[in-house]
Amino acid sequence: MADTVVIGSANMDTVYSVAHIPAPGETIISGGVMLNAGGKGANQAVAAGKLGGDTAFVGAVGADAAGDALRKSLTGANVNLDLLSTSHEPTGSAFICVADSGENSIVVYPGANACVSAAMIDAAELLIAAAKVCVMQLEVPHETVWHAVEVCKRHNVKVLLNPSPAADIPDEVLAATDILVPNEHEAEALMGCTPDGDALKAYCARKGIGRIVMTMGSHGVWNATRDEAIFYPCKKAVAVDTTGAGDCFLGALAAHLANGHDIDAAIRFAMAASAITVTRAGAQKAMPTLDEVNAAMAKA
């Protein structure tokens, strides 16, 4: 069993280094290419596992070399893979352009991730029921995510939902979400307005969401409920690659909450973890360890 369960995607990323993100119709030359284990779900599970969380991952990979590499990356972060399925579809893949500025542009092919089903969630129900926190995103079929939220609520497990890629989310799912964790673009897509503190409070009240923790990259983090909104400024870091920063934040947040810390401490811990991640290339291999984060926080 595990305190933190992550349900979601696993991809093999092909990462191209570019001077800038190409515009529509533009062809540019890459200065380098790397293969990295990725996928939002797997990234978040690796972050949680490396940061002291007792973590399990529910998802699917293909019976191929990419699937083998993803399994190795996850087990290397002490993530339980008893409910990671092997699909007849190839492992999901992502093609990522990383600009010299550290910004990125991503295209994802779901592959095996499209096979993550409600039946797989039912098979994982005992695992989910024993957890303290369950993390989900939207890179697997949405109906599977909605079903997983129902299972979590049935067992009083805290739901952390990352609405990425941005999509319409049923009101009943939002109302069952304990912590919605979007970035500012995903929040704007959901809310239809600029997501400042007042707007986040109003959205929590209107949709019945327990809390919104909105990340804004180097600009900081908003922590909002229907009653208050608190802003956390971000200390500057020299960004090398922002690809896994949001996933690191969510994995760190989940692990710290599952380990008994309050939301304020969990946000500060997650910000410190993601600040380390952006200084390194890659996604899963860039995730810091618990000792690294604790050392960084001690120096702050």
PLY file of the C-alpha trace (Angstrom):
ply
format ascii 1.0
element vertex 300
property float x
property float y
property float z
element edge 299
property int vertex1
property int vertex2
end_header
0.00 0.00 0.00
1.05 3.64 -0.42
0.26 7.01 1.13
0.34 8.73 -2.28
-1.26 7.20 -5.38
-0.68 8.83 -8.77
-3.02 7.91 -11.63
-1.93 9.10 -15.03
0.29 9.10 -18.07
3.74 7.75 -18.81
5.59 8.90 -21.94
8.98 8.73 -23.53
9.98 12.31 -24.34
12.07 13.35 -27.33
13.51 16.74 -26.42
14.93 19.16 -28.98
17.08 22.11 -27.90
16.20 25.21 -29.95
17.01 28.90 -29.92
13.31 29.73 -29.74
9.95 27.98 -29.95
9.11 27.70 -33.68
6.23 29.77 -35.01
3.55 28.19 -37.23
5.12 27.27 -40.56
8.66 27.95 -39.33
11.45 25.37 -39.66
14.42 25.70 -37.32
17.55 23.67 -36.60
17.91 21.96 -33.22
21.20 22.18 -31.36
20.70 18.83 -29.66
18.25 16.02 -28.93
17.67 13.81 -25.86
15.38 10.93 -24.91
13.91 11.36 -21.42
11.41 9.40 -19.35
8.35 11.61 -18.94
4.56 11.89 -18.92
2.78 14.04 -16.35
1.63 11.12 -14.21
4.98 9.36 -14.18
6.80 12.64 -13.57
4.61 13.41 -10.57
5.07 9.89 -9.20
8.86 10.11 -9.56
8.89 13.50 -7.82
6.77 12.19 -4.94
8.88 9.05 -4.62
12.20 10.90 -4.63
10.89 13.43 -2.11
10.05 10.97 0.61
6.55 9.92 -0.40
5.42 6.29 -0.11
4.16 6.31 -3.69
2.35 4.01 -6.15
1.61 4.63 -9.83
-1.46 3.47 -11.78
-1.11 3.69 -15.56
-0.04 1.84 -18.70
3.01 1.48 -20.93
3.68 -0.57 -24.02
5.61 -3.83 -24.33
8.57 -1.98 -25.81
11.93 -0.45 -24.96
10.32 2.87 -23.96
8.04 1.05 -21.52
11.02 -0.76 -20.02
12.87 2.54 -19.59
9.89 4.13 -17.86
9.53 1.20 -15.47
13.23 1.53 -14.61
12.92 5.27 -13.96
9.89 4.80 -11.70
11.35 1.92 -9.70
14.55 3.96 -9.33
12.45 6.54 -7.48
10.98 3.85 -5.19
7.56 3.98 -6.86
5.34 0.89 -6.50
4.39 -0.43 -9.96
2.11 -3.32 -9.01
-0.73 -1.64 -10.92
1.22 -0.36 -13.92
-0.25 -2.28 -16.86
1.43 -3.39 -20.07
-0.72 -2.45 -23.07
-0.94 -3.75 -26.63
-0.47 -0.12 -27.70
3.00 1.44 -27.86
4.22 3.52 -24.95
3.01 7.12 -25.07
5.41 9.68 -26.46
5.97 13.42 -26.34
7.94 15.70 -28.64
9.27 18.74 -26.80
11.05 21.87 -27.98
13.04 23.58 -25.23
14.14 27.13 -26.03
17.32 28.81 -24.79
15.09 30.81 -22.44
13.96 27.57 -20.75
10.40 27.80 -22.11
8.95 24.76 -23.85
6.36 23.59 -26.39
5.00 20.02 -26.25
3.10 17.65 -28.56
1.90 14.37 -26.99
0.89 11.04 -28.59
-1.15 9.10 -25.97
-0.38 5.52 -27.06
-0.84 3.18 -24.08
-2.11 6.05 -21.95
-5.39 5.93 -23.90
-5.89 2.41 -22.50
-5.98 3.53 -18.84
-9.56 2.55 -18.07
-12.19 2.68 -15.35
-11.68 -1.08 -14.95
-8.05 -0.39 -14.05
-9.23 2.06 -11.40
-11.58 -0.58 -9.98
-8.66 -3.02 -9.86
-6.71 -0.39 -7.91
-9.54 0.43 -5.48
-7.92 -1.22 -2.44
-4.70 0.66 -3.14
-6.56 3.96 -3.51
-8.68 3.35 -0.41
-5.55 2.94 1.73
-3.94 6.15 0.46
-3.99 9.60 2.01
-3.66 11.51 -1.27
-4.51 10.66 -4.88
-3.04 12.71 -7.74
-4.54 12.88 -11.24
-4.10 14.82 -14.49
-5.87 14.79 -17.87
-3.42 12.89 -20.13
-5.45 9.68 -19.76
-9.14 9.30 -20.77
-11.20 11.85 -18.90
-13.92 9.34 -18.02
-11.26 7.31 -16.19
-10.26 10.37 -14.17
-13.86 11.21 -13.29
-14.37 7.60 -12.13
-11.17 7.71 -10.06
-12.42 10.87 -8.32
-15.62 9.01 -7.39
-13.59 6.14 -5.94
-11.47 8.57 -3.92
-14.53 10.30 -2.50
-16.06 6.95 -1.56
-13.01 6.24 0.59
-12.37 9.80 1.87
-9.06 10.06 0.03
-7.83 13.60 -0.69
-8.02 14.42 -4.43
-5.34 16.58 -6.07
-6.35 17.27 -9.68
-4.02 18.86 -12.22
-6.29 20.09 -15.08
-3.65 19.57 -17.74
-3.99 19.58 -20.68
-6.74 22.16 -20.19
-10.23 20.72 -20.71
-13.81 21.11 -19.57
-14.30 19.44 -16.19
-17.77 18.44 -14.94
-19.03 20.47 -12.01
-19.46 17.35 -9.89
-15.78 16.50 -10.38
-14.69 20.02 -9.42
-16.92 19.88 -6.33
-15.26 16.61 -5.31
-11.74 18.02 -5.79
-9.91 18.87 -2.58
-7.07 20.75 -4.29
-7.14 21.86 -7.92
-3.57 22.51 -9.11
-3.53 24.39 -12.45
-0.97 26.74 -13.91
-2.22 30.22 -14.78
-3.05 29.28 -18.40
-5.07 26.23 -17.34
-6.87 28.29 -14.70
-7.75 30.97 -17.25
-9.08 28.31 -19.64
-11.32 26.89 -16.90
-12.48 30.19 -15.47
-12.72 32.31 -18.60
-11.04 35.27 -16.93
-7.68 36.45 -15.60
-7.04 34.21 -12.56
-6.05 36.61 -9.80
-6.67 36.00 -6.09
-10.23 37.34 -6.07
-11.17 35.36 -9.17
-9.78 32.15 -7.66
-11.78 32.69 -4.45
-14.95 33.28 -6.43
-14.35 30.18 -8.56
-13.84 28.02 -5.45
-17.13 29.30 -4.06
-19.04 28.89 -7.32
-17.80 25.38 -8.10
-17.45 24.02 -4.56
-13.70 23.35 -4.92
-11.92 22.91 -1.61
-8.79 24.79 -2.64
-6.94 26.03 -5.72
-3.15 26.11 -5.72
-2.23 27.92 -8.95
1.37 27.93 -10.16
2.73 30.82 -12.22
6.25 29.71 -13.03
8.84 32.20 -11.87
6.13 34.62 -10.75
4.99 32.56 -7.76
1.97 30.62 -6.47
-1.57 31.48 -5.40
-3.22 29.44 -2.62
-6.95 30.14 -2.59
-10.11 28.93 -0.90
-13.55 30.49 -1.06
-12.56 32.61 1.97
-8.99 33.75 1.33
-6.21 33.93 -1.25
-2.55 33.94 -0.26
0.27 34.76 -2.67
3.70 33.12 -2.41
6.44 34.96 -4.31
9.01 32.82 -6.06
12.74 33.15 -5.58
14.51 33.55 -8.88
16.31 30.59 -10.41
18.31 30.36 -13.62
16.03 28.21 -15.78
17.64 25.57 -17.98
14.50 23.53 -18.72
11.01 24.13 -17.30
9.54 20.90 -18.73
9.04 19.06 -15.44
8.66 21.99 -13.06
4.88 21.84 -12.68
4.93 18.07 -12.26
7.68 18.33 -9.65
5.61 20.92 -7.77
2.54 18.69 -7.70
4.47 15.53 -6.75
6.23 17.40 -3.96
2.97 18.95 -2.75
1.27 15.55 -2.63
4.15 13.81 -0.86
4.45 16.55 1.77
0.70 16.54 2.46
0.67 12.73 2.67
3.51 12.94 5.19
1.31 15.03 7.49
2.38 18.60 6.71
-0.11 21.45 6.37
-0.83 23.21 3.09
1.44 26.19 3.79
4.45 23.97 4.50
3.62 21.76 1.51
3.49 24.72 -0.88
6.81 26.10 0.35
8.39 22.65 0.05
6.99 22.19 -3.47
8.26 25.59 -4.57
11.75 24.76 -3.33
11.67 21.42 -5.15
10.52 22.87 -8.48
13.10 25.67 -8.22
15.80 22.99 -8.26
14.18 21.11 -11.15
14.26 24.06 -13.58
18.04 24.35 -13.18
18.47 20.88 -14.74
17.70 19.37 -18.15
15.02 16.72 -18.52
11.93 15.81 -16.53
12.21 12.77 -14.25
15.99 12.82 -14.07
15.83 16.49 -13.05
13.64 15.83 -10.00
15.53 16.54 -6.75
15.88 14.28 -3.73
14.50 15.02 -0.29
18.00 15.80 1.01
18.56 18.31 -1.79
15.31 20.14 -1.09
15.87 20.18 2.66
19.37 21.58 2.11
18.06 24.29 -0.22
15.35 25.29 2.25
17.86 25.42 5.10
19.96 27.92 3.11
17.00 30.12 2.21
0 1
1 2
2 3
3 4
4 5
5 6
6 7
7 8
8 9
9 10
10 11
11 12
12 13
13 14
14 15
15 16
16 17
17 18
18 19
19 20
20 21
21 22
22 23
23 24
24 25
25 26
26 27
27 28
28 29
29 30
30 31
31 32
32 33
33 34
34 35
35 36
36 37
37 38
38 39
39 40
40 41
41 42
42 43
43 44
44 45
45 46
46 47
47 48
48 49
49 50
50 51
51 52
52 53
53 54
54 55
55 56
56 57
57 58
58 59
59 60
60 61
61 62
62 63
63 64
64 65
65 66
66 67
67 68
68 69
69 70
70 71
71 72
72 73
73 74
74 75
75 76
76 77
77 78
78 79
79 80
80 81
81 82
82 83
83 84
84 85
85 86
86 87
87 88
88 89
89 90
90 91
91 92
92 93
93 94
94 95
95 96
96 97
97 98
98 99
99 100
100 101
101 102
102 103
103 104
104 105
105 106
106 107
107 108
108 109
109 110
110 111
111 112
112 113
113 114
114 115
115 116
116 117
117 118
118 119
119 120
120 121
121 122
122 123
123 124
124 125
125 126
126 127
127 128
128 129
129 130
130 131
131 132
132 133
133 134
134 135
135 136
136 137
137 138
138 139
139 140
140 141
141 142
142 143
143 144
144 145
145 146
146 147
147 148
148 149
149 150
150 151
151 152
152 153
153 154
154 155
155 156
156 157
157 158
158 159
159 160
160 161
161 162
162 163
163 164
164 165
165 166
166 167
167 168
168 169
169 170
170 171
171 172
172 173
173 174
174 175
175 176
176 177
177 178
178 179
179 180
180 181
181 182
182 183
183 184
184 185
185 186
186 187
187 188
188 189
189 190
190 191
191 192
192 193
193 194
194 195
195 196
196 197
197 198
198 199
199 200
200 201
201 202
202 203
203 204
204 205
205 206
206 207
207 208
208 209
209 210
210 211
211 212
212 213
213 214
214 215
215 216
216 217
217 218
218 219
219 220
220 221
221 222
222 223
223 224
224 225
225 226
226 227
227 228
228 229
229 230
230 231
231 232
232 233
233 234
234 235
235 236
236 237
237 238
238 239
239 240
240 241
241 242
242 243
243 244
244 245
245 246
246 247
247 248
248 249
249 250
250 251
251 252
252 253
253 254
254 255
255 256
256 257
257 258
258 259
259 260
260 261
261 262
262 263
263 264
264 265
265 266
266 267
267 268
268 269
269 270
270 271
271 272
272 273
273 274
274 275
275 276
276 277
277 278
278 279
279 280
280 281
281 282
282 283
283 284
284 285
285 286
286 287
287 288
288 289
289 290
290 291
291 292
292 293
293 294
294 295
295 296
296 297
297 298
298 299
